[in-house]
């Protein structure tokens, strides 16, 4: 049985695979995606290439864990009063206020993170159904759909010392998400959307960092670890990081072992693009 971590970003799809009885990753795969108005057709074509080339040979009972980026994904922190009778009703109302759409169109999940704070994630049901259908074409059953920032928090815990306070930034093509963790516990998350005609800049990241730092009284010496879609382009990643003090890349392979020389070139060229897929592959199933 194998565990497949599958991440579908804006510009690429990455896959990390391990045997269920070992933490060692065997193959790593990355497949470029074009930015088109017909997103579904582009992703379907990528899965068709993977299936036809038999890159993935799923064994019986193999499973997939999925994360994907979409402009329509929603992520926010809500505070639940002790007298609140139904958190689902409150979260549904908040989603309606954020999107103007019926909550019936979304899959909503919430996680209690700290005190009365809950992290809420919502994704379009049609997106989840489409991606899981494509994964099924590979002979895999999708057992988890996870927000990218949750995967990045888990990845950090696998690779780094979690003591003290840390900031973790995930840079999608048009969204910046920064989480604040302290002694291994998630304290807060801030997500900001950048206008679709713009690229994320270091200034955008610093503004989001300032927002979460102000909310939680975080000092400037708390280190910021950065990962995400944009870091697949190393030149652009270096450009973003150059202007930010006390920050560095989040290395997905700091302690996680990858087997096979065939992965060496991928790791050197695209290592920072594999964070979410690697994290998902390490989940206990």
C-alpha positions in Angstrom: 0.0 0.0 0.0 1.3 3.4 -0.9 0.4 6.9 0.3 0.2 9.7 -2.4 0.5 13.4 -1.4 -1.0 15.4 -4.3 -0.9 19.1 -4.5 -2.6 21.0 -7.3 -1.3 24.6 -7.5 -1.7 27.3 -10.1 1.4 26.5 -12.3 2.1 22.9 -11.4 0.9 19.7 -9.8 3.3 17.9 -7.5 3.1 14.4 -6.1 5.1 12.7 -3.4 4.8 8.9 -2.8 5.8 6.7 0.1 5.2 3.1 1.2 2.8 3.1 4.1 5.2 1.3 6.4 8.1 3.7 5.8 8.5 7.5 6.0 11.0 7.5 3.1 9.6 9.1 -0.1 10.3 7.0 -3.2 9.3 8.9 -6.4 8.7 12.6 -6.7 6.7 14.0 -9.6 6.0 17.5 -10.9 3.8 18.3 -13.8 3.5 21.9 -15.2 0.1 23.5 -15.6 -0.7 26.4 -18.0 -2.8 29.3 -16.7 -5.9 29.1 -18.8 -9.6 30.0 -18.5 -10.4 26.3 -18.7 -8.7 25.2 -15.5 -10.5 21.8 -15.4 -9.4 20.8 -18.9 -5.8 21.7 -18.1 -5.7 19.6 -14.9 -7.6 16.7 -16.6 -4.9 16.7 -19.4 -2.2 16.5 -16.8 -3.8 13.5 -15.0 -4.3 11.9 -18.4 -0.6 12.3 -19.2 0.4 10.7 -15.8 -2.1 7.9 -16.4 -1.0 7.1 -20.0 2.7 7.2 -19.2 2.1 4.9 -16.2 4.1 7.2 -14.0 1.9 6.1 -11.1 1.2 2.4 -10.6 -1.1 2.3 -7.6 -1.1 -0.8 -5.6 -4.3 -2.2 -4.1 -5.7 0.0 -1.3 -3.3 2.9 -2.1 -4.7 6.2 -1.0 -4.3 9.9 -1.9 -4.3 13.0 0.3 -5.1 16.2 -1.6 -4.6 19.9 -1.3 -5.3 22.4 -4.1 -5.3 26.2 -4.7 -8.2 28.1 -6.0 -9.2 31.8 -5.9 -12.5 30.6 -4.5 -10.9 28.8 -1.5 -11.7 30.6 1.8 -9.7 30.5 5.0 -10.3 32.5 8.2 -10.2 32.6 11.9 -13.5 32.8 13.9 -14.0 33.2 17.6 -16.8 31.1 19.1 -18.5 32.3 22.2 -19.2 29.7 24.9 -22.9 30.3 24.5 -22.9 29.7 20.7 -25.4 26.9 20.2 -24.2 25.7 16.8 -20.8 26.6 15.3 -21.8 25.3 11.9 -24.6 27.8 11.7 -22.3 30.7 12.6 -19.6 29.6 10.2 -22.1 29.2 7.4 -23.3 32.7 7.9 -19.7 34.0 7.9 -19.1 32.2 4.6 -22.2 33.8 3.1 -20.9 37.2 4.1 -17.5 36.5 2.6 -18.6 35.1 -0.7 -22.3 36.1 -1.3 -22.9 32.5 -2.3 -25.0 29.7 -0.9 -23.1 27.6 1.6 -24.5 24.5 -0.2 -21.8 25.2 -2.9 -19.0 24.7 -0.3 -17.4 22.0 1.7 -16.6 23.6 5.1 -14.3 22.3 7.8 -13.3 23.9 11.1 -10.6 23.1 13.6 -10.3 24.4 17.2 -6.8 25.8 17.4 -6.5 28.0 20.5 -8.9 28.9 23.3 -12.2 29.8 21.6 -10.5 30.3 18.2 -11.4 28.1 15.2 -9.6 27.9 11.9 -12.3 27.6 9.1 -11.6 26.4 5.6 -14.1 26.3 2.7 -13.6 24.9 -0.8 -16.1 24.6 -3.7 -17.7 21.2 -3.7 -17.5 21.1 -7.5 -13.7 21.5 -7.3 -13.3 18.7 -4.8 -15.5 16.4 -6.8 -13.6 17.1 -10.0 -10.1 16.6 -8.5 -11.1 13.5 -6.6 -12.5 12.1 -9.9 -9.2 12.7 -11.7 -7.3 11.0 -8.8 -9.6 8.0 -9.1 -8.4 7.7 -12.7 -5.0 6.8 -11.3 -6.6 4.0 -9.2 -6.4 6.0 -6.0 -9.0 6.8 -3.3 -8.9 10.3 -1.9 -9.2 10.1 1.9 -8.4 13.7 2.9 -8.7 17.2 1.4 -6.6 19.6 3.5 -5.9 23.3 3.4 -2.4 24.1 2.1 -1.4 26.1 5.2 -2.3 23.1 7.5 0.0 20.9 5.4 2.8 23.5 5.7 2.4 23.6 9.5 2.7 19.8 9.6 5.7 19.9 7.3 7.4 22.4 9.6 6.8 20.1 12.6 8.4 17.2 10.7 11.5 19.2 9.8 12.2 21.9 12.4 12.4 22.6 16.1 8.9 23.9 17.0 9.8 25.4 20.4 9.1 29.2 20.8 7.3 31.3 18.3 7.5 30.9 14.5 5.8 32.4 11.4 5.1 30.2 8.4 4.1 31.8 5.1 2.5 30.1 2.2 2.6 32.1 -1.0 0.1 31.1 -3.6 0.0 33.0 -6.9 -2.7 35.4 -5.6 -3.0 34.7 -1.9 -0.6 35.1 1.0 -1.3 33.0 4.1 0.8 33.4 7.3 0.4 31.2 10.3 1.7 31.9 13.8 2.7 28.9 15.8 4.1 28.8 19.3 5.6 25.7 20.9 4.0 23.6 18.3 0.5 25.0 18.7 -1.3 27.0 16.0 -2.2 30.4 17.4 -3.5 32.5 14.5 -3.7 32.6 10.7 -4.0 35.6 8.4 -4.8 35.3 4.7 -4.8 38.2 2.2 -5.8 38.1 -1.5 -3.7 40.0 -4.0 -5.4 41.5 -7.1 -5.3 38.9 -9.9 -3.4 41.2 -12.3 -0.5 41.5 -9.8 2.3 39.2 -8.7 2.9 38.9 -5.0 5.8 41.1 -3.9 8.0 41.2 -0.7 6.0 44.3 0.3 2.8 42.3 0.2 4.3 39.6 2.4 5.6 42.1 4.9 2.2 43.8 5.1 0.6 40.4 6.0 3.4 39.7 8.4 2.8 43.1 10.1 -0.9 42.3 10.4 -0.5 39.0 12.2 2.3 40.4 14.3 0.2 43.3 15.4 -2.8 41.0 16.3 -0.6 38.7 18.4 2.0 41.2 19.7 4.8 39.3 17.9 8.3 40.8 18.0 10.3 41.4 14.9 12.9 38.8 15.8 10.4 35.9 15.3 11.6 34.1 12.3 9.5 33.8 9.1 9.7 30.6 7.0 8.4 30.9 3.5 7.2 28.4 1.0 4.5 28.1 -1.7 3.7 28.1 -5.4 5.9 31.2 -6.2 9.0 29.5 -4.9 8.9 27.0 -7.8 10.6 29.9 -9.7 13.9 30.1 -7.8 14.9 33.4 -9.3 11.6 35.0 -8.3 11.8 33.4 -4.9 15.3 34.9 -4.3 13.9 38.3 -5.4 11.1 38.1 -2.8 13.3 36.9 0.1 16.1 39.5 -0.6 14.2 42.4 0.9 12.9 40.6 4.0 14.8 40.5 7.3 14.8 37.4 9.6 13.3 35.1 7.0 14.3 32.0 5.1 12.9 29.2 2.9 11.1 26.3 4.5 13.1 23.3 3.3 10.7 20.3 2.9 13.7 17.9 2.8 15.6 19.1 5.8 15.0 15.8 7.6 12.7 13.8 5.4 14.5 11.2 3.3 13.9 10.8 -0.5 15.1 7.6 -2.1 16.4 7.1 -5.7 18.9 9.1 -7.7 16.2 9.9 -10.2 14.7 12.4 -7.8 18.0 14.3 -7.4 17.4 16.8 -10.3 13.8 17.4 -9.3 14.9 18.1 -5.7 17.6 20.6 -6.7 15.4 22.4 -9.2 12.0 22.3 -7.6 12.5 21.4 -3.9 10.6 24.4 -2.6 7.6 23.4 -4.7 7.1 20.0 -3.1 6.3 21.2 0.4 2.5 20.5 0.5 2.8 17.2 -1.4 5.6 15.9 0.9 3.7 16.9 4.0 0.5 15.1 2.8 2.5 11.9 2.0 3.7 11.7 5.6 0.3 11.5 7.1 -0.6 8.4 9.1 -3.4 6.5 7.3 
